[in-house]
Every structure is written in structure tokens, then in C-alpha cells.
């Protein structure tokens, strides 16, 4: 048996660095593409959509697929960013502000109550405003709702710990009616756990 001529051993490959991943939480009715906005491939993006981009408050006795999805993403060692993204004209926020709405299904009312944001939304627009809200009022309330969801997220121990050790970044984005992303200041909530 002869030996092969011209055969060379392929060069050793550098070890692959794990790709950084992100969790993107947004509303089911938001007309946006998380992969397009973040420029992160679908293989590196955990995407969670629900009515109102709600982050359920963590609790031992709570069973929620949304909470499970968040905790699953937090369990991934390569997760580096969490983006909570609200949007202009959010119907869920308008439902939150209209407590007299009797046409909503019970499951929707219960889900909205997990947002823990009704007071923040009302404070943002003034407690006297209730019906026939303008788009700017709904958007002000939606930004307050977004900040409340960031506060809910900070109660998940891996989030607060990840922020403290610098391994996890938390972002609050608002997709406005012009189709642009605004960064929503959440320092009051971010600073409260650091």
C-alpha cells in the first residue's frame, strides 16, 4: 500500500467563541421584527411576545408560560442582553386604563393585572383622564407601563445578579408611531436594585 502524496493536515481551527444571545420581550400586536431591529440572527434571539409585553411578577406559586420562557432564556450562559419593547398605540395599555370595560374576556383582565402597572399608567396621564384618550396619552402611559415591566424583570434574581456582575445588560425600548426605536429611561427602576 502506498502513501498518499499531497495530503496535508488541515489547519487547526481556533476554538469557536459562543455567540452572544439576547431575549426580546414585546407585544403581540407590535408591528415590528425583533431580528431586524436588533440585527441578531434568529439562532441567537429568544423572542417572547404576549399581550402588552408583560413581564409577570415572579412568584413561587405562579404558573406562567411567559415566566418559564424568561427563566429558560436566563438559564442560557450566553445571554447578554434583555430588551423589553413597548409600542405606540398599545391596546393592552388602553385596556389597563379603562377599568370600566366590561367586554373584555376574563382571561385578558387577569393577564393585564399581572402587569403591575395600572397606577403607573394612570399617573403618567393624570388620574382624571379615563375615556377617549388621545394617542399621545396612550403612548405616555405605554412608556410608564414599559418601565413597570422592567421593574418586574429586575425582581428575577438572575437579572439583578447578572446586572451587578456586568454579565447582563437590560434595555427598555419604545417603538414609536414613526417606526423608530426610542430608548426609554428607566434609571429609577434600574438603580433601585443595583
C-alpha positions in Angstrom: 0.0 0.0 0.0 1.3 3.3 -0.9 1.1 6.6 0.8 -1.0 9.5 -0.5 1.0 12.4 -1.8 0.0 15.9 -1.5 -2.1 15.2 1.6 -1.8 17.8 4.2 -3.4 18.0 7.6 -6.0 20.8 7.7 -5.0 23.8 9.9 -6.3 23.6 13.4 -9.4 25.7 13.9 -9.5 28.3 16.6 -12.0 27.3 19.3 -15.4 28.8 18.5 -16.4 31.5 20.9 -20.0 31.1 21.9 -22.3 33.6 20.2 -23.9 36.1 22.5 -27.6 35.9 22.8 -30.5 38.2 23.6 -34.0 38.0 25.0 -36.6 40.3 23.3 -39.9 40.8 25.0 -42.6 42.6 23.1 -46.3 42.9 22.5 -48.2 40.5 20.2 -49.7 43.5 18.3 -46.5 45.4 17.9 -45.7 45.8 14.2 -42.0 45.1 14.4 -39.4 42.5 13.7 -37.1 41.9 16.7 -34.4 40.2 14.5 -34.5 43.2 12.2 -34.3 45.8 15.0 -31.5 44.1 16.9 -29.6 42.7 13.9 -29.4 39.4 15.8 -29.9 36.2 14.0 -32.9 34.0 15.0 -30.5 31.4 16.3 -29.3 33.8 18.9 -32.5 35.6 19.8 -35.1 34.4 22.3 -38.3 36.1 21.3 -41.3 36.4 23.7 -44.5 38.1 22.5 -47.6 38.5 24.7 -50.4 40.9 25.1 -48.9 44.1 26.4 -45.2 43.0 26.6 -45.9 42.0 30.1 -43.2 40.5 32.4 -45.1 38.6 35.0 -44.0 39.2 38.6 -42.0 36.3 39.8 -43.6 34.1 42.4 -43.2 30.6 43.7 -46.9 29.8 43.2 -47.3 31.3 39.8 -47.5 29.1 36.7 -46.9 31.0 33.5 -45.5 30.1 30.1 -44.1 33.6 29.9 -42.3 33.3 33.2 -41.0 29.9 32.1 -39.7 31.4 28.8 -38.0 34.2 30.6 -36.4 31.8 33.1 -35.3 29.5 30.3 -33.5 32.3 28.5 -31.9 33.4 31.8 -30.6 29.9 32.2 -28.5 30.2 29.0 -24.9 31.2 29.9 -24.6 33.1 26.6 -27.4 35.5 27.3 -26.0 39.0 27.4 -28.9 41.4 26.7 -32.6 41.6 27.6 -34.8 44.1 25.6 -38.3 44.9 26.8 -40.0 46.8 23.9 -43.3 48.6 24.2 -45.0 50.3 21.3 -47.2 53.3 20.3 -50.9 52.9 20.4 -50.8 49.8 22.6 -54.3 48.4 23.0 -53.4 46.5 26.2 -52.4 49.7 27.9 -55.6 51.4 26.8 -57.5 48.4 28.3 -55.5 48.8 31.6 -56.6 52.4 31.8 -60.3 51.7 31.2 -61.3 49.7 34.3 -65.0 50.1 33.4 -64.6 48.0 30.2 -66.9 45.0 30.8 -66.5 43.5 27.3 -63.0 42.1 27.9 -62.7 38.3 28.4 -61.9 37.3 32.0 -58.6 35.8 31.0 -57.5 39.1 29.4 -58.4 41.0 32.5 -56.5 38.6 34.7 -53.4 38.7 32.4 -53.4 42.5 32.4 -53.5 42.5 36.2 -50.1 40.7 36.2 -48.5 43.7 34.7 -48.5 45.6 38.0 -48.6 48.9 36.0 -52.1 50.4 36.2 -51.1 53.0 38.8 -48.0 54.0 36.8 -50.1 54.3 33.6 -52.7 56.5 35.4 -50.0 58.7 37.0 -48.4 59.2 33.6 -51.6 60.7 32.0 -53.2 62.2 35.1 -55.7 60.4 37.3 -58.6 62.5 35.8 -58.2 61.0 32.3 -60.3 57.9 31.7 -62.1 57.6 28.4 -61.4 58.7 24.9 -57.7 59.0 25.4 -55.6 60.6 22.7 -52.7 58.7 21.1 -50.1 60.8 22.9 -51.8 60.0 26.2 -51.8 56.3 25.5 -48.1 56.5 24.5 -47.2 58.3 27.7 -49.0 55.5 29.6 -47.3 52.8 27.5 -43.9 54.2 28.4 -44.8 54.1 32.1 -46.1 50.6 31.6 -42.8 49.6 30.0 -40.8 51.0 33.0 -43.1 48.9 35.3 -42.2 45.7 33.2 -38.5 46.5 33.6 -39.1 46.8 37.4 -40.9 43.4 37.3 -38.0 41.9 35.4 -35.5 43.2 38.0 -37.2 41.0 40.6 -35.9 37.9 38.8 -32.7 37.0 40.8 -30.6 36.1 37.7 -31.4 39.5 36.2 -30.4 41.6 39.2 -27.3 39.4 39.8 -26.3 39.5 36.1 -26.5 43.3 36.1 -24.4 43.5 39.3 -21.6 41.4 37.9 -21.7 43.1 34.5 -22.7 40.0 32.5 -26.2 41.1 31.6 -27.5 44.4 30.1 -31.1 45.5 30.3 -32.7 47.7 27.7 -36.1 49.4 27.6 -37.2 50.3 24.0 -40.3 52.1 22.7 -41.3 51.6 19.1 -43.0 54.9 18.2 -45.6 55.6 15.5 -42.9 56.8 13.1 -41.4 53.3 13.2 -38.4 54.4 15.2 -37.0 52.9 18.4 -36.6 55.2 21.4 -34.6 54.3 24.5 -36.8 54.8 27.5 -35.1 56.0 30.6 -35.6 53.5 33.4 -32.9 54.7 35.8 -35.3 54.9 38.8 -36.0 51.2 38.4 -32.5 50.1 37.3 -30.9 52.0 40.2 -33.2 50.5 42.8 -31.6 47.1 42.6 -28.0 47.9 41.9 
